[in-house]
Amino acid sequence: MICTFPLFLATWNASQGFTTPRIHMKIAKWLEAEKAKDNPRLLLMAFRSCGKSTLVGVFCAWVLAGAPDTRILVLSADLALARKMVRNVKRIIEKHPMTKGLKPEKMDQWGSEKFTINRTQELRDPSMLAKGITTNLTGTRADMIICDDVEVPKTSDTHEKRMDLRERLMELDYILTTGGTQLYVGTPHCWHTIYADVPRGELGEETVFLEGSARLVQPIQTPDGQSVWPERYPNHHIRDVLRKTGPALFASQMLCQPVNSRDARLDSSLLQFYSEEITTREAHGIRHSTVCGRKLLSVSAWWDPAFGKAGGDRSMLAIVYTDEVGEYWLHHLAQITVNPNSDKDEATQQCEQVAELAKRFHLRSVALETNGLGKFLPGILRRELGVSGAACAIKEITSRKVKATRITEAFDAPLAARAIHVHRSVLTTPFVKEMEDWRPDKRGGHDDCLDAVAGAMSLEPIRIGKIPIAETTERQWVAIPPKRQAKTDFDV
């Protein structure tokens, strides 16, 4: 061992012009102490932006400096993230005062996904190797495995993905050498997280997935609500993060507490209702809209189409504005219906209604969910938009997230901040009832209004501004004065 890890870390930070925060020193001492034990299995859970992955990168450089024959495998949810740690370790080895002589002379040993330092043994595997968790690891051997953010939404948002992740991680026992170190680094992204400290009986677990692992859990706040890193994250900043992200995401990512989606509720009492209509004025080709004294900056519209038959899913269009302080205004929620006695087909009838609403509310674009029925509608909707004269584009969107996740992510933060305003006309729709009845794990029932509103809130909003040519040409005669002929004494 060249020195203690805390000293190695402090030396590196000093060479880069930084001081070492107390929280990093705490983690460094824990890593060194646990690494010295037999057959170490470690779990480091620390809040987002804590610098845990950077710190673990310095830890890897320290391990290699003390034992150059060590083989380290870095696994992440995707290869790009694993590469990031490998590149970080390379830079540390190149510049740290205590790692001189480790960099190889041949540049083919110094890649971005893997590298081999100067070592005494001739080994098949490199000193450090980056891999994505979904890649084939057969034939790989490692003395230390770093599982850096292997659990992220894209690897844990469905039951099948969570089971697949567990199966892949269990294969690591065949890769790790006897007495090797396995270190998990991350934050929980679901209730059935691999980092759980109690078994999930509903999954048939009798022991936790990381049974026997030494744990260090570092939330951003102390038990009495004070920041653990006040120099970088003062209490007012933490309150802002809570307000912007919502209690569920804050609990999982900043307090390192798994959140059970079954406990999620949408409290309709937190909605702000209003009756005023939007006031619009135009000047110099620019449209200015206000409501209740607030300037509206952008608007989003989401259409979740369905056949609209009795007892089936509802076809809903949600129109949501965003004001100058970032709050949402659900101004219109329309159920798109069909008349069975009409000569027109159902798709045309629905597209006609959406086109009229697009023209009425001066929508610049409509997001059309193309899952299922929606994939047949873009062409028809474009035709009807042209007929109506609405200067409106179509965004074709395929939803890949689980519906319950989409709804929770969209509503959690703004609802907690009481930042969702709802026009009283929306009370004639099932929106509020759906909110009160909604549960993430509930089977059956309707959530079409919630899904449409969540979609509109999750879109990148289209700013209200310059009036499109397609609209200005209709009233161009108002702005152009009549021609006049003036007498002058100018002569050529």
C-alpha positions in Angstrom: 0.0 0.0 0.0 1.5 3.3 -1.0 -0.5 5.4 1.6 -3.9 5.6 3.1 -6.8 6.3 0.7 -7.9 9.5 2.5 -4.3 10.8 2.0 -4.3 9.7 -1.6 -7.6 11.5 -2.1 -6.6 14.7 -0.4 -3.3 14.8 -2.4 -5.2 14.4 -5.7 -7.7 17.2 -4.7 -4.9 19.5 -3.7 -3.1 18.9 -7.0 -6.3 20.0 -8.7 -6.8 23.1 -6.6 -9.6 21.6 -4.4 -10.1 20.9 -0.8 -11.5 17.6 0.4 -15.0 18.0 1.9 -15.8 16.1 5.1 -18.4 14.0 3.5 -15.8 12.7 0.9 -13.4 12.0 3.7 -16.0 10.0 5.5 -16.7 7.9 2.5 -12.9 7.5 1.8 -12.3 6.1 5.3 -15.2 3.7 5.0 -14.0 2.4 1.6 -10.5 1.8 2.9 -11.6 0.1 6.1 -14.1 -2.2 4.3 -11.6 -3.0 1.4 -9.2 -4.4 4.0 -11.7 -7.0 5.2 -11.9 -10.6 3.8 -14.1 -11.0 0.7 -15.5 -7.5 0.8 -19.0 -6.8 -0.5 -19.9 -3.1 -0.3 -22.8 -0.8 -1.1 -22.4 2.9 -1.3 -25.6 4.9 -1.5 -25.1 8.6 -1.5 -27.4 11.4 -2.8 -27.2 12.6 -6.4 -24.4 15.0 -7.2 -22.5 13.9 -4.2 -19.5 13.0 -6.3 -19.6 9.4 -5.4 -18.7 8.1 -8.9 -15.8 10.5 -9.1 -14.7 9.5 -5.6 -14.9 5.8 -6.5 -12.7 6.6 -9.6 -10.0 7.9 -7.3 -10.4 4.8 -5.2 -9.8 2.6 -8.2 -6.6 4.6 -9.0 -5.5 4.1 -5.4 -6.1 0.3 -5.6 -4.1 0.1 -8.9 -1.3 2.2 -7.5 -1.0 -0.1 -4.5 -1.5 -3.4 -6.4 -0.7 -2.9 -10.1 -1.8 -6.5 -11.0 -5.4 -5.8 -9.9 -8.0 -6.3 -12.6 -11.0 -3.9 -12.3 -14.3 -4.3 -14.1 -16.7 -1.3 -14.2 -20.3 -2.1 -15.0 -23.0 0.5 -15.6 -26.5 0.7 -17.0 -24.9 1.6 -20.4 -21.4 1.5 -21.8 -21.1 5.3 -22.0 -21.4 5.7 -18.3 -18.8 2.9 -17.6 -16.4 4.6 -20.1 -16.8 7.8 -18.1 -15.3 6.2 -15.0 -12.5 4.5 -17.0 -11.5 7.8 -18.6 -11.6 9.5 -15.1 -9.2 6.8 -13.7 -6.9 7.2 -16.7 -6.6 11.0 -16.1 -5.9 10.4 -12.4 -3.1 7.9 -13.1 -1.6 10.4 -15.6 -1.6 13.3 -13.2 -1.6 12.1 -9.6 1.8 12.7 -7.9 1.7 9.1 -6.5 1.0 7.2 -9.7 4.0 8.1 -11.8 5.3 5.2 -13.8 2.0 3.4 -14.1 1.1 4.7 -17.5 2.2 2.3 -20.3 4.5 3.4 -23.1 2.4 1.7 -25.8 -0.8 3.7 -26.5 -2.7 0.6 -27.6 -2.7 -0.3 -23.9 -4.3 3.1 -23.1 -7.8 3.0 -24.6 -11.1 4.7 -23.6 -12.9 1.5 -22.7 -10.0 -0.4 -21.3 -6.4 0.1 -20.3 -3.5 -1.8 -18.9 -0.9 -0.2 -16.6 2.7 -1.3 -16.1 2.4 -4.4 -14.1 4.6 -7.4 -13.3 2.2 -10.2 -14.3 1.1 -11.1 -17.8 -2.7 -11.3 -17.6 -5.3 -11.8 -20.2 -7.7 -9.1 -18.8 -6.8 -5.4 -18.7 -6.2 -3.4 -15.6 -9.5 -1.7 -16.0 -12.4 -2.6 -18.3 -15.7 -0.8 -19.0 -18.9 -2.7 -19.8 -22.6 -2.1 -20.0 -24.7 -4.4 -17.8 -26.5 -5.9 -20.8 -23.3 -7.0 -22.7 -21.9 -10.5 -22.7 -19.4 -10.9 -19.9 -18.5 -14.6 -20.5 -14.8 -15.2 -20.2 -14.1 -12.0 -18.2 -12.3 -12.2 -14.9 -11.8 -9.4 -12.4 -10.4 -8.9 -8.9 -12.7 -5.9 -8.2 -16.1 -5.2 -9.8 -17.6 -1.7 -9.6 -21.3 -1.7 -10.3 -21.8 2.0 -10.9 -25.4 3.0 -11.4 -26.5 -0.3 -12.8 -30.1 0.4 -11.5 -31.5 3.3 -13.4 -35.1 3.9 -14.8 -34.4 2.1 -18.1 -33.2 -1.1 -16.2 -35.8 -1.0 -13.4 -39.1 0.6 -14.6 -40.9 -2.8 -15.2 -40.9 -6.1 -13.4 -39.3 -7.9 -16.3 -36.4 -5.4 -16.4 -35.9 -5.7 -12.6 -35.7 -9.5 -12.8 -33.4 -9.4 -15.8 -31.1 -7.0 -13.9 -30.9 -9.3 -10.9 -30.1 -12.3 -13.2 -27.3 -10.5 -14.8 -25.8 -9.3 -11.5 -25.9 -12.8 -10.1 -23.6 -13.9 -12.9 -20.9 -11.6 -11.4 -20.1 -14.4 -8.9 -18.6 -16.3 -11.8 -16.4 -13.4 -12.9 -15.1 -12.2 -9.5 -11.9 -13.9 -8.3 -11.8 -15.6 -4.9 -11.5 -12.9 -2.2 -12.2 -10.1 -4.7 -14.1 -6.9 -4.0 -17.5 -6.0 -5.2 -18.7 -2.5 -4.8 -22.2 -1.2 -5.7 -22.6 2.6 -6.2 -26.0 4.2 -6.8 -29.4 5.4 -5.6 -32.7 3.5 -5.5 -35.0 4.0 -8.5 -37.9 1.8 -7.5 -39.5 0.1 -4.5 -38.2 -3.3 -5.6 -34.6 -2.0 -5.7 -31.6 -4.2 -5.6 -30.4 -1.9 -2.8 -33.3 -2.7 -0.4 -32.4 -3.3 3.2 -35.4 -5.5 3.9 -36.7 -8.4 1.8 -39.6 -7.7 -0.6 -42.1 -10.4 0.4 -44.3 -9.7 -2.6 -41.4 -10.9 -4.8 -40.9 -14.0 -2.7 -37.7 -12.7 -1.3 -36.5 -14.2 2.0 -33.3 -12.2 2.1 -32.3 -8.9 0.5 -30.5 -9.1 -2.9 -27.3 -7.7 -1.5 -27.3 -9.9 1.6 -24.1 -9.6 3.6 -22.9 -6.4 2.0 -21.5 -3.6 4.2 -23.6 -0.5 3.7 -22.9 3.2 3.8 -26.0 5.3 3.2 -25.5 9.0 2.9 -28.6 11.2 2.4 -28.2 14.9 1.7 -29.8 15.9 5.1 -29.1 15.0 8.7 -32.0 13.5 10.7 -32.8 17.0 11.9 -33.0 18.4 8.4 -29.7 20.1 8.0 -27.4 19.9 5.0 -24.5 17.4 5.2 -22.5 19.6 2.8 -23.6 23.1 3.5 -20.7 24.7 1.6 -22.1 23.3 -1.7 -25.7 22.5 -0.9 -27.1 25.0 1.6 -30.5 24.4 3.1 -32.3 26.8 0.8 -30.9 25.0 -2.3 -32.2 21.6 -0.9 -35.6 23.2 -0.4 -35.5 24.3 -4.1 -34.6 20.8 -5.2 -37.5 19.4 -3.2 -39.9 21.9 -4.7 -38.8 21.2 -8.2 -38.5 17.5 -8.1 -41.4 16.6 -5.8 -41.3 14.5 -2.6 -41.1 11.0 -4.3 -38.1 11.7 -6.5 -36.4 13.7 -3.7 -36.9 10.8 -1.2 -35.3 8.3 -3.6 -32.5 10.3 -5.1 -31.5 12.7 -2.3 -32.5 10.8 0.8 -31.7 7.3 -0.7 -35.0 6.0 0.4 -36.9 3.5 -1.9 -40.3 4.8 -2.6 -43.3 2.5 -2.9 -45.4 3.5 -5.9 -48.5 2.1 -4.1 -48.2 4.9 -1.6 -48.4 7.5 -4.3 -51.6 9.6 -4.3 -52.7 12.6 -6.4 -54.3 15.0 -4.0 -56.9 17.0 -5.8 -57.1 19.5 -2.9 -53.8 20.9 -4.1 -55.2 22.0 -7.4 -55.7 25.8 -7.9 -59.0 26.4 -9.7 -59.8 29.6 -11.8 -62.7 30.8 -13.9 -61.1 33.6 -16.1 -60.6 33.1 -19.8 -57.3 33.8 -21.4 -56.9 37.3 -22.7 -55.0 37.6 -25.9 -53.7 40.8 -27.7 -51.5 41.1 -30.7 -49.0 43.8 -31.5 -46.4 43.9 -34.2 -47.1 40.4 -35.2 -46.6 39.1 -31.7 -49.3 37.4 -29.6 -49.4 38.2 -25.9 -51.6 36.0 -23.6 -52.4 36.5 -20.0 -54.7 34.8 -17.4 -55.4 35.9 -13.8 -52.7 38.5 -14.2 -50.0 36.0 -15.2 -48.2 36.2 -18.5 -48.4 32.9 -20.4 -45.2 32.0 -22.2 -45.9 28.6 -23.8 -48.6 26.0 -24.5 -48.6 22.3 -25.0 -51.3 20.0 -26.3 -51.5 16.2 -26.1 -54.0 14.0 -27.8 -54.3 10.4 -26.5 -56.7 9.0 -29.1 -59.1 6.1 -28.6 -62.2 4.7 -30.4 -64.3 6.7 -27.9 -66.9 3.9 -27.5 -69.0 3.5 -24.4 -67.1 1.5 -21.7 -63.8 1.8 -23.5 -60.9 4.2 -23.2 -61.7 7.9 -23.7 -60.1 9.9 -26.5 -58.8 13.0 -24.7 -57.1 16.2 -25.7 -55.4 18.3 -23.0 -54.2 21.9 -23.5 -51.8 23.2 -20.9 -50.2 26.6 -20.7 -47.1 27.5 -18.8 -46.7 31.0 -17.2 -43.7 33.2 -16.5 -42.9 31.6 -13.1 -43.1 28.0 -14.5 -46.6 27.1 -13.2 -49.1 25.1 -15.2 -52.5 26.2 -16.4 -54.8 23.3 -17.5 -57.1 25.5 -19.5 -59.0 22.9 -21.6 -59.6 19.2 -21.5 -61.8 17.8 -24.3 -63.2 14.4 -24.7 -63.1 13.7 -28.4 -66.3 11.9 -29.4 -67.8 10.3 -32.5 -71.3 10.3 -33.9 -72.3 6.8 -35.0 -75.0 8.3 -37.3 -72.5 10.5 -39.2 -71.6 9.8 -42.8 -67.9 10.4 -41.9 -65.7 7.7 -40.5 -64.7 7.8 -36.8 -61.1 8.9 -37.5 -62.1 11.9 -39.6 -64.7 13.0 -37.0 -62.1 13.0 -34.2 -59.5 14.8 -36.3 -62.0 17.5 -37.3 -62.6 18.2 -33.6 -58.9 18.3 -32.8 -58.3 20.6 -35.7 -61.1 23.0 -34.6 -59.6 23.1 -31.1 -56.1 23.8 -32.5 -57.5 26.7 -34.4 -59.6 28.0 -31.5 -56.7 28.0 -29.0 -54.0 29.0 -31.6 -52.0 25.9 -30.9 -48.6 25.8 -32.6 -48.4 22.0 -32.4 -50.3 18.9 -31.1 -48.6 15.9 -29.7 -50.3 12.8 -31.0 -49.6 9.6 -29.1 -49.1 7.0 -31.8 -49.3 3.9 -29.7 -52.1 1.7 -31.0 -54.9 3.7 -32.8 -52.8 6.8 -33.1 -50.4 5.5 -35.7 -53.1 5.7 -38.3 -54.1 9.3 -37.6 -51.3 11.7 -38.4 -52.1 11.9 -42.1 -55.8 12.4 -41.5 -55.1 15.1 -38.8 -52.8 17.0 -41.2 -55.5 17.0 -43.8 -58.1 18.4 -41.3 -55.7 21.0 -39.9 -55.3 22.2 -43.5 -59.0 22.3 -44.1 -59.6 24.3 -40.8 -56.8 26.8 -41.6 -55.0 26.1 -38.3 -51.3 26.8 -38.5 -50.4 23.7 -36.3 -47.8 21.0 -36.6 -48.1 17.4 -35.4 -45.6 15.8 -33.1 -45.8 12.0 -33.3 -44.9 10.5 -30.0 -44.6 6.9 -29.0 -44.9 6.4 -25.2 -42.4 3.9 -23.8 -42.7 4.5 -20.1 -45.2 2.7 -17.9 -48.3 4.8 -17.7 -48.2 5.0 -13.9 -44.7 6.2 -14.0 -45.6 8.9 -16.6 -48.4 10.2 -14.4 -46.4 10.2 -11.2 -43.4 12.0 -12.7 -45.6 14.6 -14.3 -47.8 15.4 -11.3 -45.6 14.8 -8.3 -43.5 18.0 -8.1 -45.9 20.6 -9.5 -48.8 19.3 -7.4 -46.7 19.4 -4.2 -45.8 23.0 -5.0 -49.5 23.8 -5.7 -48.4 24.9 -9.2 -51.2 23.3 -11.2 -54.1 25.7 -12.1 -57.2 24.2 -13.5 -60.0 26.0 -15.4 -63.4 25.3 -13.9 -64.7 24.0 -17.2 -62.5 21.0 -16.6 -64.8 20.1 -13.7 -67.3 18.8 -16.3 -64.8 16.1 -17.3 -63.8 13.0 -15.2 -60.4 14.6 -14.5 -60.8 15.2 -10.7 -62.6 11.9 -10.1 -59.7 10.1 -11.9 -57.2 11.9 -9.6 -59.1 10.9 -6.5 -59.5 7.3 -7.6 -56.0 6.8 -9.1 -53.5 4.3 -7.7 -50.3 3.3 -9.5 -51.0 -0.4 -9.1 -54.7 -0.2 -9.7 -56.0 -2.5 -12.4 -58.9 -1.4 -14.5 -60.7 1.9 -14.3 -60.1 5.0 -16.3 -57.1 7.3 -16.2 -57.3 8.7 -19.7 -57.7 12.3 -18.5 -54.7 12.0 -16.2 -52.6 10.5 -19.0 -53.4 13.2 -21.5 -52.7 16.0 -18.9 -49.5 14.3 -17.8 -48.4 14.1 -21.4 -49.0 17.8 -22.1 -47.2 18.7 -18.9 -44.2 16.6 -19.8 -43.7 18.1 -23.2 -41.2 20.7 -24.0 -43.6 23.6 -24.3 -44.0 25.6 -27.5 -43.5 29.3 -26.7 -46.3 31.7 -27.5 -44.9 34.4 -29.8 -44.8 35.4 -33.4 -48.0 34.8 -35.3 -47.6 32.3 -38.1 -48.0 33.5 -41.7 -50.9 31.1 -42.2 -52.9 33.1 -39.6 -51.7 36.6 -40.4 -52.7 36.4 -44.0 -56.3 35.9 -43.0 -56.5 39.4 -41.4 -53.8 41.1 -43.4 -56.3 43.6 -44.8 -56.8 45.1 -41.3 -53.1 46.1 -41.1 -52.6 47.4 -44.6 -53.9 50.9 -45.2 -55.6 51.8 -48.5 -53.4 53.1 -51.3 -53.1 56.9 -51.6 -51.7 59.1 -54.3 -49.9 62.2 -53.2 -49.0 65.3 -55.3 -45.4 66.3 -55.3 -43.3 68.8 -57.1 -40.4 66.3 -57.5 -39.3 65.8 -61.1 -36.6 63.7 -62.8 
